[in-house]
Amino acid sequence: MTEKKHTICVLVANQFGVLARVSGMFSARGYNISSLCVGETDDPTVSRMTVIVRGDDQVLAQIIQQLNKLVDVIQVEDLTARSYVERELIMIRVAATGSVRSEVLGVVEIFRGKIVDLDARCITVEVTGAQEKIQAFLEMMRGYGILEMVRTGEIAMTRAANNASGNGH
């Protein structure tokens, strides 16, 4: 079996310790999490986790089985085989003085980024998009001197045509 990227959405009770129990399940079984994002849903008692893992179909089946055994887990869904949209956010501060500033601003415009802070020496930018877009933007910025960077990791949801149930989570 070949290893591939799997995007798993997990609805959990929004309670103290749930994140630790879920991530602990992964580490206890030797599964590496490539990306993990957690946030409250429209229901404040429920949080949604987007977990990116790499592995073959057998590993994925084991992960889903183990997640479903956790008391605080409400629902587990593998989005990998479905049509879904994904986004990631990066904020990056780059050195940008003089003529370099206009070059950086040009790259930011191409990637449809937003300037969130600037001073005479640097620019802080946010860009959202698919992981490939974020990676391409990051590669472009490396040449200007990255001073600081933070990434959210991926979030994902099925496309509207796949979710006729109207579940808002």
C-alpha positions as CSV (number, residue, x, y, z in Angstrom):
1,M,0.0,0.0,0.0
2,T,1.2,3.5,-0.7
3,E,1.4,6.3,1.8
4,K,-0.7,9.3,1.1
5,K,-2.0,12.4,2.8
6,H,-5.3,12.0,4.6
7,T,-7.5,14.8,5.8
8,I,-9.7,13.8,8.8
9,C,-12.3,16.0,10.4
10,V,-13.2,15.1,14.0
11,L,-16.1,16.6,15.9
12,V,-15.4,16.5,19.6
13,A,-17.0,17.7,22.8
14,N,-15.6,21.1,23.6
15,Q,-14.2,20.2,27.0
16,F,-11.0,20.5,28.9
17,G,-8.5,17.8,28.0
18,V,-10.0,16.6,24.8
19,L,-7.2,17.9,22.6
20,A,-4.7,16.1,24.8
21,R,-6.6,12.8,24.7
22,V,-6.9,13.0,20.9
23,S,-3.3,13.9,20.2
24,G,-2.2,11.4,22.9
25,M,-3.9,8.7,21.0
26,F,-1.9,9.5,17.9
27,S,1.5,9.6,19.8
28,A,0.8,6.5,21.8
29,R,0.3,4.5,18.6
30,G,3.2,6.1,16.7
31,Y,1.1,8.1,14.2
32,N,2.6,11.4,13.2
33,I,0.3,14.4,12.8
34,S,1.3,16.6,9.9
35,S,-1.1,19.3,10.8
36,L,-3.7,19.9,13.5
37,C,-6.2,22.7,13.7
38,V,-8.9,23.0,16.3
39,G,-11.7,25.5,16.7
40,E,-15.2,25.9,18.2
41,T,-18.1,25.3,15.8
42,D,-21.4,27.2,15.7
43,D,-22.3,25.1,18.7
44,P,-20.1,26.2,21.6
45,T,-20.3,22.7,23.1
46,V,-18.6,21.1,20.0
47,S,-15.2,21.7,18.5
48,R,-14.0,20.6,15.1
49,M,-10.5,19.2,14.6
50,T,-8.9,19.0,11.2
51,V,-6.1,16.4,11.3
52,I,-3.7,15.8,8.5
53,V,-1.9,12.5,8.6
54,R,0.2,10.4,6.2
55,G,-0.2,6.7,5.8
56,D,-1.7,3.9,3.8
57,D,-5.3,2.9,3.9
58,Q,-4.7,0.4,6.7
59,V,-3.2,3.1,8.9
60,L,-6.1,5.4,8.2
61,A,-8.6,2.7,9.1
62,Q,-6.8,2.1,12.4
63,I,-6.7,5.9,13.2
64,I,-10.5,6.2,12.5
65,Q,-11.2,3.1,14.6
66,Q,-9.1,4.4,17.5
67,L,-10.7,7.9,17.3
68,N,-14.2,6.5,17.4
69,K,-13.3,4.7,20.7
70,L,-12.6,8.0,22.5
71,V,-15.5,9.1,24.6
72,D,-15.4,12.7,23.7
73,V,-15.4,12.0,19.9
74,I,-18.8,12.7,18.3
75,Q,-18.0,12.0,14.6
76,V,-15.0,11.1,12.5
77,E,-14.9,11.8,8.8
78,D,-12.1,11.1,6.2
79,L,-12.4,13.8,3.6
80,T,-9.7,12.4,1.4
81,A,-11.9,10.5,-1.0
82,R,-14.5,13.2,-1.1
83,S,-14.6,16.6,-2.8
84,Y,-13.5,19.2,-0.3
85,V,-11.9,22.6,0.0
86,E,-9.0,23.3,2.2
87,R,-7.3,26.5,3.3
88,E,-4.3,27.5,5.4
89,L,-3.2,30.9,6.8
90,I,0.4,32.1,6.9
91,M,1.6,35.4,8.5
92,I,5.1,36.3,7.6
93,R,7.3,39.3,8.4
94,V,10.0,40.0,5.9
95,A,12.7,42.6,5.7
96,A,11.6,45.3,3.2
97,T,13.3,48.6,2.8
98,G,13.8,50.8,-0.3
99,S,13.3,49.2,-3.6
100,V,12.8,45.7,-2.1
101,R,9.6,47.0,-0.5
102,S,7.9,47.5,-3.9
103,E,9.1,44.0,-5.0
104,V,7.6,42.4,-1.9
105,L,4.3,44.3,-2.3
106,G,4.2,43.0,-5.9
107,V,4.6,39.4,-4.8
108,V,1.9,40.0,-2.0
109,E,-0.5,41.3,-4.7
110,I,0.1,38.3,-7.0
111,F,-0.7,35.9,-4.1
112,R,-3.7,38.1,-3.0
113,G,-2.2,38.7,0.4
114,K,-3.0,41.5,2.8
115,I,-0.5,43.8,4.6
116,V,-1.3,43.5,8.3
117,D,1.6,45.6,9.7
118,L,4.5,47.6,8.4
119,D,7.2,49.9,9.5
120,A,10.3,51.4,7.8
121,R,12.2,48.1,8.0
122,C,9.7,45.3,7.5
123,I,6.3,44.2,6.2
124,T,4.0,41.7,7.9
125,V,1.7,39.9,5.4
126,E,-1.1,37.4,5.7
127,V,-2.0,35.0,2.9
128,T,-4.7,32.3,2.8
129,G,-5.1,29.5,0.4
130,A,-4.4,25.8,-0.4
131,Q,-1.2,24.4,1.0
132,E,0.5,24.5,-2.4
133,K,-0.2,28.3,-2.7
134,I,1.1,28.9,0.8
135,Q,4.3,26.9,0.1
136,A,4.8,28.8,-3.2
137,F,4.4,32.2,-1.4
138,L,6.8,31.1,1.3
139,E,9.4,30.1,-1.3
140,M,9.1,33.5,-2.9
141,M,9.5,35.3,0.5
142,R,12.7,33.4,1.5
143,G,14.7,35.5,-0.9
144,Y,13.7,38.7,1.0
145,G,14.8,37.6,4.4
146,I,12.1,36.1,6.6
147,L,12.2,37.6,10.1
148,E,9.3,35.7,11.6
149,M,6.6,33.3,10.3
150,V,3.6,31.5,11.7
151,R,1.2,29.0,9.9
152,T,-2.1,27.7,11.0
153,G,-2.1,24.3,9.4
154,E,-4.9,23.2,7.1
155,I,-8.6,23.4,7.7
156,A,-11.0,21.7,5.4
157,M,-14.7,21.0,4.8
158,T,-16.6,19.1,2.1
159,R,-18.0,21.0,-0.8
160,A,-21.7,22.0,-0.5
161,A,-22.8,19.4,-3.1
162,N,-21.5,16.7,-0.7
163,N,-23.2,18.0,2.4
164,A,-26.9,18.0,1.6
165,S,-27.7,17.2,5.3
166,G,-27.2,20.8,6.2
167,N,-25.0,20.0,9.3
168,G,-23.4,23.3,10.2
169,H,-20.4,21.8,12.0
